[in-house]
Amino acid sequence: MPKGKAIMVQGTSSGAGKSFLATALCRYYARQGVKVAPFKAQNMSNNARVVAGGEMGSAQYFQALAAGVTPEVRMNPVLLKPEADQKSQVILLGQPHPELSRLPWRERKARLWPVVRQALHELLNEYDLLVIEGAGSPAEINLKSSDIANMRVALEAEARVLLVTDIDRGGAFAHLYGTHLLLEETERALIKGFVLNKFRGDVRLLAPGPEQLQTLTGVPTVAVLPMWHGHGLPEEDGVFDARTVGRGFRVAIVIYPRISNLDEFEPLKHLPNVELSWARKPQDLDGADLIVLPGSKHTVSDLEWLRREGFETPIRRHIEQGKPLLGICGGLQMLGQAIHDPLGIESAGLHRGLGALPLHNIFTSKKVQRPSSLELSDLKGFWKALEGLKIAGYEIHHGQSERLVAQEGSVLGLYLHGLFENPEVLQRLFGVLPNTGDVFNQLADFVGQHFEKGSLEGLVS
């Protein structure tokens, strides 16, 4: 029998608020003196962080920080990093697994589940409580036979399940009832509460919905969480807040199809004198003071997308005007002279870069995954403010270049992720630090305030 207890946050859909709620619960229970760890069996995301042993999903990385424990790959044993609509790289216990990456989706389960199960039981034996996050929805009946991230984990861990839904989308009660109805009886028995997330307006208008839902399912609605913009926690990729935020110095981040590590720009959303916007079409770059080409899970195809969609002209115009441009990891590779891919890691052959940096990049079979730091020197223009500053971050890339940092005129390229997560960088470039307060404690206060009294304690009693 497992030593530790488990709470699992499942959702009626992607983007319902699973990561947000799991992070808040990690800090809430840790503040009660409970030894807590996060767990997500299988995460599909191009947001990743480097830890001992390799890489893990960013959401579980931040959940571990919220719990006050060291992030490690067992907390997210399987990470799927999409490279195309029907292709993803499998990261198993922190390391790329080419053989599994080539297997069809449904055939992976037999190989992945034993690893997931072992990691789950090891953590249950080492911690008092696991806060487990599901993936997508447990009622995706077309995928249930190959599911290793939802009810199979809940049953294995004997978890008490919270089912969360995004009420702002509409149809929340139907989503909860339909999800409950599609589950098997043994699975329904694990659900201890419904959570309505992202609610706007007068909570009294919900009646008699929660009461009728409880009559139909036997499950109480234990929390109504108000819509909360600007909570300071990065969103999962693909579900990020796409609103333009802030006013002042305008930073435009190009959002190509296979963007990765979008979460590293979260600090910019909290600078009062910076306007952060997402560029999905070329005209979105008009008037930008700083353009950022972020990381990419498939640099060659995203470079082709830039050209096909017409981004190259405004990018060149921006550079000719002497305005700063930043390329990070895949963005650096795009800005070089050429990308060589002799092994077909992404797309075999020689691919012409944007030519803004004097670099040649080559893809090799070895994937670099490491925490890293570098000292910036010999900088010019806008970037001169960072002269002599040692910045900390992390590297995740197949491509190799002559150096980790390069500047040509107003263009700066870095292989290092995490530039804007260094407070001194924000202070030097923008003259201000983000005002996010203690994010994890604010999240814990939030759930403590909006869950029914005693319901969180009841889940672990």
N, C-alpha and C positions, 0 to 999 in steps of 0.2 A: 504494500500500500504506500502511496506517496506520502512523504513526510510533510511537505508544504501544502498550503491551500492554494486555490487558483480562482481568480475572477477573470472572466473573458468578456471582452467588448466585441460584439458582432454588430453588423449593420444591415439595413435593408438594401443598401446599394453602396457603391464606391462614393466617396465624398460625403457620407452621412455624418462623419465626425468621430470615427473610431480612433484615429491617432490622437486627436485632440483630447478626447475623454480618457484614453488610456494613459496619456502623459499626466493629466491632472490627477488621476487616481494613484499613479506611482508616487507623486509628491504627497498627496493627501495621506496615504497610509504610512509612508516613510516618516512623516511628521508625528505619527502616533507611536513611533518607536518600533515599527515593524520592519524586519529585514526583507526588502522588496526587490524584485527584478522584473524586467519586462520580457516578453517573449512574443515573437511572431514567426510561425513555422515557415511561411513562404510569403515573401514580399515581392511585388512587381513594381520596380521603381528605378529610375536612373539617378535618383538622389542617393548617394552613398557616402560613407565616412570610413576612413582608414583607422583600424585599431590593431592591437596585437593579434596576429593570425591572418590578417587580410582586411577585407572590406565587409561592411554590413549596411543595412538600410538606415538612412538618416533618422527616420522616425524612431526606430528602436535605440539608436545612439542617444537621441535627446531624452527618450523615456528613461534610459539608464542614468543619465545625468540628473533627471528629476528625482529618481529613486535614491540618488546619492551613492551609486555603485559604479564601478569601472565598466564601461561598455565592452562587450566581447562577442565574438562571432556566434557562439552558441545561442545568444538571444535572438538571432535571426539566421538560422542554419541554412536556409535557402533564399537566395536573392536572385530574382530574374530581372535582367537589364535588357529592355526592348531595343533591338537594333533595326527592326523593320516590322511591318504589320504582322508578319507570320514568322518572325525569327527573334529569339532572345538568347542572351548569354546566360548560362547557369553558373552562379557563384555558390559553391557548396562549402560550408564552413569557412568562408572567407576567401576561397581560391577559385579561379575560373576552372570549369570542368568541360573541356571541348566535347568529349564523348556524349555527355548528357545534353549538351547544347544542341547536338545534332539529332537527338531522339525526338519523335513526335510527342506532343503534349501528354497524351493519355498513357504513353508507355513509360513516362518518367516516374510514376508513382511508386512502383515496386522498388526502384533504386533510392528514392528520396525518403520514403516514409521511415525506414529503419534509422536513418540519420536523424530525422526530426524527432522520432520517439526517444532515442537515446539522449539527445540534447535536452528534451523536455524533462525527462526523469532525473537527469543529473541536476538540473536547476531546481526541480522540486525538492530534491534531497539537500540542497545547499541553502535554500532560502525559505523563510517563513511563508511568503506569499509571492505568487507569480501573477502579474497583471498581463493577461494574454490578449493580443489583438487579432481579430479575424481578418479575412481578406475578401473584398467584394461583399457578397451576400451568401449566407448558408443555404439559401433556397434556390441557387442556380442549378436546377435539377438536370440540366444538360451536361453539367460538369461534375456532378456529385460523385460519380463512380471513380473519378481521379482526384477528388479533393483531399488535400492533406493539411488544410489551413483553417478549417472551420469546425464543424461538429465532430469530426474524428478526433481533433485535438481536445475539444471540450469533454468528450466522453473519456478519453485517455487520462486527462488530468482531473476528472470529476469536478469540473469547473462550474461555478455559478455564473450564469450568462446574463449580461445586460444587452438588450437589443435596441440600438439607437437608430433614429431616422431623422432625415432633414425635412422639417415641416415647412421650411421656406419654399421648397419645390412644389408643394401641394400634394394631396393624396396620402398624407402621412398615416392616417388610420388604416387605409386600405393596404398600404405597404406593410405595416406591422401585422395586420390580420392575415394577409396573404402569405407572408413569410412564415408566420406561426403555423398556418394551415398546411403548408407544403412540407413541413418537417415531420419526421417520424415521431411516434409517441415518446420513445425514450429520449429523443432530442428536445422535444417540447418541454419535457419535465425539468430540463436544466435551466430554462429561462425564468429568471426571478424578477425581472423588471423591464419595462419599456422606458425609453428616454426620448423625449421630443427635443430635438436640437434646432438651433437657429430660429427661435420663435420671435416674431415681432408683434407688438400690440398688447391688448388687454388679455391676460391669462384667463379671466373669467369667461371669455368667449369660447373657450375650448369645451366647456360643459355642453351637453352630457357625454361628449366623445370618449374621454378616458373611462368613465363609468361603464358605458356600453361595451367598450372594448374589453374591459375586465370581465364583464358578464359572459362575453363570447369566448374568451380565452382562459380566464382564471388568472391572468397576469396583470398586476397593478402597474400603472404609470408612476414611476418613482421620481421622475425629475422632468421639469420643463426648463431648458437652458435657453436664455435669451440670445439673440443674435449679438455677436461680439466681434466687431472689426478691430484690428490692431492689437490683438492679444499678445503679439510678439513671438508666437511659435510658428516656425516655417510650415507651409502647407506641403503636402505630398505633390510631386510633379503631376501635371495634367489636371490638377484641381486647385491650382493656386489662385489667389485673389488677383484678377486681371484689371482691377480699377487703377486709374492713374492716382497716385497719392502724393501729397505734399505740394509745395509751391516754391519756386526759386530756380536754382541751378538744375537744368534738365538733363537727366540721365536716361538714355533710351537703350534698353536691352533687347537685342534681336532674338526673337523666339522662333527658332527653326524646329522642324518636326522631331528631331532626335536630341533635343536639348537635354543636358545633364547637369546635375548639381545646382539647380536653380535656387535651392534653399540658401546658398551662401550670400545671396543678395538681400535677405530679410532685413539686416540692419539698416539698409538704405531707406526702407519704408518708414523708418521712425526718426528720420532727420527732418526737422521742421523747415529747413531752408533748401531741401532737395525735392525736386519733382521727379518721381520715378515712373516710367511708363514702359509698356511692352510693345515692341515693334513687330507686327505680323505682316505688314506690307510696307513697301519702300517709303511712301509718303509719311509714315509714322516717324521717320528719322528727321523730317524737316524741323529745323529750329533746335535740334538737340545740341547741348553743350558738350556732352560726352556720350559716345557710342560704345557699347560693350558687346563684343562677340563672345558669348559664354562657352562652356564646355559642350561637347557633343558625344553621344554614344556611337555615332556613325559619321565621322568628320567628312568623308568624301561625299556621301549623299547629301549632307547638309550644305556643303560647299556648292554642289550642283544646284541645290534648291535656291540658294542665295542668288546665283546667276540667273536661273530660270525665272525667278520672281522679280528680277530687276533691282536687287539691292546693291549690286556692284557700283552703279553710277553714283547714288547718293553717298555711299561709303567713300569713294574716291574724292568726291566733291568736298566732303567733310575734312578729309586729310589735306587736300589742297588749300583749304581755308586755314590750316594750322590748328584746327580744333583737336582736342585729345581723343584718342581711340584706344580701347583696351581689349586685348585678346587673351582669353584664359584657356589654357590646355588646348582643346580642339579649336578654339578661336585663334590661338597662337599659330597652330598648324595651318589654318586657312590663310593667315596673313603672310605666310612664308612664300618662298619662290616656287616650291614644288613639294608634293607629297609622293613619296615612293612606297609602293606596296607590293614588293616582289613575291610575298607569300600568299597574297590574297586574304589578308586578315580582314579587310573591309571590302576592297575592290581592287583586284590585281592590276598593276600597271603604274604608269607615271601620270600624276594629275597636277595640272597647273594651279598654283596658289594665286592669291590676290596680289602678291608681289610687293607688299608694303614693308616687309621685314627681310633682312638678308639671311634667311634661314632655309635650310633644306631638311625636310622631315622624312624619316623612314620608319615604316611599321615593322616590328619584329615580333617573334612568337612570345617573347617574355613580356608579361604585363607588369608594369611598375605599380606597386601599392605600398605607400609608405608615408608616415608623417614626415614633414620636411620644413625647413626654414631657409631663408636666404637674406643676405644683407644687400640692399639696393644702393647702387653707386653709379656715378657718371650719368646722372639723369638730367633731362633738359625740360624747359617749358613748364607745363602744368605739373608734370611728374617730379620736378625738381624739389618740391616740398617733401618728398619721401627720401631724399638723399641721406644715406647713412643709417636708415631705419632697418632693423632686423625684423622681418615679419615671419610669423608662424602659419603653417597651413598643412596641406596634404597633397599627395600626387596619386592619381589613378589614370594611367594611360599606357597604350601600346606603342605609340609613336615616340621616336627619339630624335632630338635635335642636337645641334652643336653646343647649345647651352640652355639653361633653364629660364633665362630672362634675356630679352633683347629690346632695344629701343632704336627707332629710326624716326627722327623728327618728332612729331607729336604722337607717334604710335608706340605703345608699350605692349609687349607680349610676355606672359608668364605661364610656365607649366604648373605653377603652384595655385591650388584652389584655396579660398578663404581669405583673400586680401582684405575685404571689407568687414571681416569678423575680427580684425585687429583694431581696437579702439583708437590707437595712436594714428592709424591711417586715416580714419574718419576725422579726427581732430586736425590733422595737418592738411588734408585736402579740402575739407568743408567747414572747418572751424567750429565744429560742434560734435557732441557725442549723442548717440541715440538715447531717448528717454523712455526706456521700456520698463524700468523698475526691476523688481525681482519676478521674472516671468513665471517661474515654476510655482512660487508661493502664491502668486495671484491666481493661477489656475486652480490650485488646491482650495483657496478661499472661495472661488467661484462655484466649484461643485459642492463644497460644504454648505454654501448658502442656498443652493437651488435644488438639492436633493431633499426628498422627504426626510424629516427628522428620524434618525435612527436607522435609516435604510442602508447607509454605507457600512455602519457597524454590524448590521444584521447579515451582510454578505460574508463576513469573515468570522462570525460567531459559531 
